[in-house]
Amino acid sequence: MAMTGDLERGRAACAARAWAEAYKALELADRAGPLGADDLELLATCAYMTGRHEDMVSGMERAYGSHLEAARPLSAVRCAFWAGVDLALRGETGRASGWFGRAHRLVDAEEGACAEEGYLLMPAVMAQRAGGDLAGACATAARAVAVAERFGDADLLALALHEQGHCLVRDGRVQEGLRLLDEAMVSVTADDLSPLVTGLIYCAVIAACRAVYEFRRAQEWTEALTAWCRQQPDMVAFSGQCLVHRAEIMQLHGAWPDALAEAERAGERFRQEMNQGAAAQSYYRQAEIHRLQGALREAEEAYRDAGRCGGDPQPGLALLRLAQGNEGAAVAAIRRVVAETTEPLERARLLPACVDIMLAVGDTGAARTACDELGAIAATYRGGVLSVMAAAARGSVDLAAGDARSALIALRRAELGWRELDAPYETAHVRMLIGRACRALGDDETAGIELEAARVGFERLRAAPDLARLDPFPRDAAAEQAPRHAPAHGPGGVLRLTPREQAVLRLVAAGKHNREIASELVISEHTVARHIQNIFAKLDVSSRTAASAFAYEHHLV
């Protein structure tokens, strides 16, 4: 009687998606007497949803054996398939291959066609896609779609459609692929699929949208995933990935404290699952927010945590090194990671940082090369935010090269794109560049408006490093009437200098030549010259003597 009570309670909790309660009840029932194959599958599902991956595999293994004993080989195939999928997603390819091999042997023994043939096409799709054979993967996924339609299998159809769509978008056929991803999501949001397939497709489709920088779609599906996760508060599977996606979107929209909290919660969920690879994503997101806020020590630790979990901390770590004044390390890191990355969409993730770093060290040629490549990738993968990223990079490079008119055209396009995405940080950054371009063209009034708007944006976000780098410019009408040299004679002139510029100024005031400064600070002479030009502009002076006088006046020496 006790077994019957626990079993019924477990089944009911499964139906209600109360996964922790269901797992506990089914486990108690299993201890009282071995569960049947169908209930073992339920136990395995509950184990997966609560982050107990090894229990999931062992549950599917037992269900597999039970189905075989009852002469239900096709049911056993599905158990073997899901055990293999869980192992494959955790990187245990040997064990996964063994389970898929078992499943293939059973299907091969069947005389007629079956839906299970379509399921066993999915590992081949994933392997082809991982190996870069996108055309082959797309064709294999299309075969699985045909099998699913023939047998009316909703789970298989959604899995196959999302894989086919993913391959298409990665192959540059973005709109065609997105249509298939949207079709797969229709079944998900209609609640037509099993819980495991629902969660997998949510995460996979969002990842595919993010891969091609379709942030609007990613946000739409992340909101749907969030609602689904909230219906299952004790679910561990998928919830951590949902929180990472939410954190990324919150960061984009300027809700940095909330984004940081979500990323930290994601890390806790991944630790529950003992999923090191996924935990790296949460640490990287935390590091990015810390870096943008100027919490460089916290950013350093989070980037290192991401690396310790097997993630790549680039390009954020290279940008952190730049913020710390270690230009040599920043350049070396970004050059290394760009050189070893071959997939275009992955390169697109790195190229904006490459542009920023190369411009910061005065290598306009390298920045333009990175910018040109980003533009070419954006032209191939049309849609999404790639074109906005490319326009922002183009404007930055043109401005650095002295072509303010061309820069303004690109920067205005970028500003419009970031505004439409409701991305306040990126908008403020572009407006800062627009202000500089306007000033270079002699339009000081518009420059003042743009720089003030950028300042307000950075202040709202508490983006301390960007505020420190922001060009000095009068903030109100009264300030407009002040003499141009006034800021140089107060403490504000010091505040506008970056730490590295202050270090350069101290050495200038000490009578050091550019070569000596470069040697002492371990930077190039070209970079020293650029820092000195920036110092002259910010202090409104025109000579090393005047800059040195300022340094002594404000006790920098």
Long-range contacts (C-beta under 8 A, 24 or more apart in sequence): 2-28, 2-32, 3-29, 3-32, 3-33, 6-32, 7-35, 7-39, 10-39, 10-42, 10-43, 10-46, 11-39, 11-42, 14-42, 14-45, 14-46, 17-195, 17-231, 17-232, 17-235, 18-232, 18-234, 19-46, 19-49, 19-50, 19-232, 19-234, 19-235, 20-46, 20-50, 20-234, 21-234, 22-46, 23-47, 23-50, 23-52, 36-66, 37-63, 37-66, 37-67, 37-70, 37-72, 37-75, 38-63, 40-66, 41-79, 44-79, 44-82, 45-194, 45-195, 45-196, 48-86, 48-196, 48-237, 49-195, 49-196, 49-199, 49-232, 49-235, 49-236, 49-237, 50-234, 50-235, 50-236, 50-237, 51-236, 51-237, 51-269, 51-272, 51-273, 51-274, 53-86, 53-90, 53-273, 53-274, 56-83, 56-86, 57-83, 57-86, 57-87, 57-95, 60-86, 64-102, 73-106, 73-109, 73-110, 74-106, 74-107, 74-110, 74-114, 74-116, 76-103, 76-106, 77-103, 77-106, 77-107, 77-116, 77-119, 77-120, 78-116, 78-119, 80-106, 81-116, 81-119, 81-120, 81-122, 82-196, 84-123, 85-122, 85-123, 88-123, 88-126, 90-275, 91-277, 96-123, 113-147, 113-150, 114-151, 115-147, 115-148, 115-150, 115-151, 115-153, 115-156, 117-147, 118-143, 118-144, 118-146, 118-147, 118-148, 118-151, 118-153, 118-156, 118-160, 119-144, 119-156, 119-159, 121-147, 121-160, 122-159, 122-160, 122-163, 125-160, 125-163, 125-167, 126-163, 129-163, 129-166, 129-167, 129-170, 132-343, 134-167, 134-170, 134-171, 135-167, 135-171, 137-163, 137-167, 138-164, 138-167, 138-168, 138-171, 141-167, 154-187, 154-192, 154-193, 155-193, 155-194, 155-197, 157-187, 158-184, 158-187, 158-188, 158-193, 158-197, 158-201, 159-184, 159-197, 159-200, 159-201, 162-201, 162-204, 162-205, 162-208, 163-204, 165-205, 165-208, 166-204, 166-205, 166-208, 169-208, 169-211, 169-212, 169-381, 170-208, 170-211, 170-212, 170-345, 172-380, 172-381, 174-212, 174-214, 174-381, 174-382, 174-383, 174-384, 175-382, 175-383, 177-208, 177-212, 178-209, 178-214, 178-217, 178-383, 181-205, 181-208, 181-209, 181-217, 182-217, 185-221, 185-224, 188-224, 189-224, 198-228, 199-228, 199-237, 199-238, 200-238, 202-228, 202-238, 202-242, 203-238, 203-241, 203-242, 206-241, 206-245, 210-245, 210-248, 211-345, 212-345, 212-381, 212-383, 212-384, 212-386, 213-345, 213-348, 213-381, 213-384, 213-385, 213-386, 213-389, 214-383, 214-384, 214-385, 215-249, 215-252, 215-384, 215-385, 215-421, 216-421, 218-245, 218-249, 219-249, 222-246, 222-249, 236-269, 236-272, 236-273, 237-273, 239-269, 240-266, 240-267, 240-268, 240-269, 240-270, 240-272, 240-273, 240-275, 240-278, 240-282, 241-266, 241-278, 241-281, 242-266, 243-269, 243-282, 244-278, 244-281, 244-282, 244-285, 247-282, 247-285, 248-285, 251-285, 251-288, 251-289, 252-421, 252-422, 252-423, 252-426, 253-422, 253-423, 253-424, 254-422, 254-423, 254-424, 254-425, 254-460, 254-461, 256-289, 256-292, 256-293, 256-461, 256-462, 259-285, 259-289, 260-286, 260-289, 260-290, 263-289, 276-309, 276-310, 277-309, 277-310, 277-311, 279-309, 280-305, 280-306, 280-307, 280-309, 280-310, 280-311, 281-306, 281-311, 283-309, 283-311, 284-311, 284-313, 284-316, 287-313, 287-316, 287-317, 287-320, 288-316, 291-316, 291-319, 291-320, 291-323, 291-465, 292-425, 292-461, 292-463, 292-465, 292-466, 293-461, 293-462, 293-463, 293-464, 294-323, 294-463, 294-464, 294-465, 294-468, 296-320, 296-323, 296-324, 312-337, 314-350, 314-353, 315-349, 315-350, 315-353, 315-354, 316-353, 318-353, 318-357, 319-353, 319-356, 319-357, 322-356, 322-357, 322-360, 323-465, 325-498, 325-499, 325-500, 325-503, 327-357, 327-360, 327-361, 327-523, 327-527, 328-522, 328-523, 330-357, 330-360, 330-361, 331-357, 331-358, 331-361, 331-363, 334-358, 338-370, 344-377, 344-380, 344-381, 345-377, 345-381, 347-373, 347-377, 348-374, 348-377, 348-378, 348-381, 348-386, 348-389, 351-377, 351-393, 352-389, 352-392, 352-393, 355-393, 355-396, 355-397, 356-396, 359-396, 359-397, 359-400, 361-523, 361-524, 361-526, 361-527, 361-530, 362-524, 362-526, 362-527, 362-529, 362-530, 364-397, 364-400, 364-401, 367-396, 367-397, 367-400, 368-397, 368-401, 371-396, 371-397, 385-417, 385-421, 387-417, 388-413, 388-414, 388-417, 388-418, 388-421, 389-414, 391-417, 392-418, 392-426, 392-429, 392-430, 392-433, 395-430, 395-433, 395-434, 395-437, 396-433, 399-433, 399-436, 399-437, 399-440, 402-440, 404-436, 404-437, 404-438, 404-440, 404-441, 405-437, 405-441, 407-433, 407-437, 408-434, 408-437, 408-438, 408-441, 411-437, 424-457, 424-460, 424-461, 425-457, 425-458, 425-461, 425-463, 427-457, 428-453, 428-454, 428-456, 428-457, 428-458, 428-461, 428-463, 428-466, 429-454, 429-466, 431-457, 432-466, 432-470, 432-471, 435-471, 435-473, 436-471, 439-471, 439-473, 447-473, 448-473, 448-474, 448-480, 468-495, 468-496, 468-498, 469-498, 470-496, 471-538, 472-496, 472-538, 484-540, 485-540, 487-539, 487-540, 488-539, 488-540, 488-541, 488-550, 489-553, 491-554, 493-538, 493-539, 493-550, 493-554, 494-554, 494-556, 496-538, 497-535, 497-538, 497-539, 500-531, 501-531, 501-534, 501-535, 501-538, 502-556, 504-528, 504-531, 504-532, 504-535, 505-535, 505-547, 505-548, 505-550, 505-551, 505-556, 506-551, 506-556, 506-557, 508-532, 508-535, 508-544, 508-547, 508-548, 508-551, 509-547, 509-548, 509-551, 509-552, 509-556, 509-557, 510-557
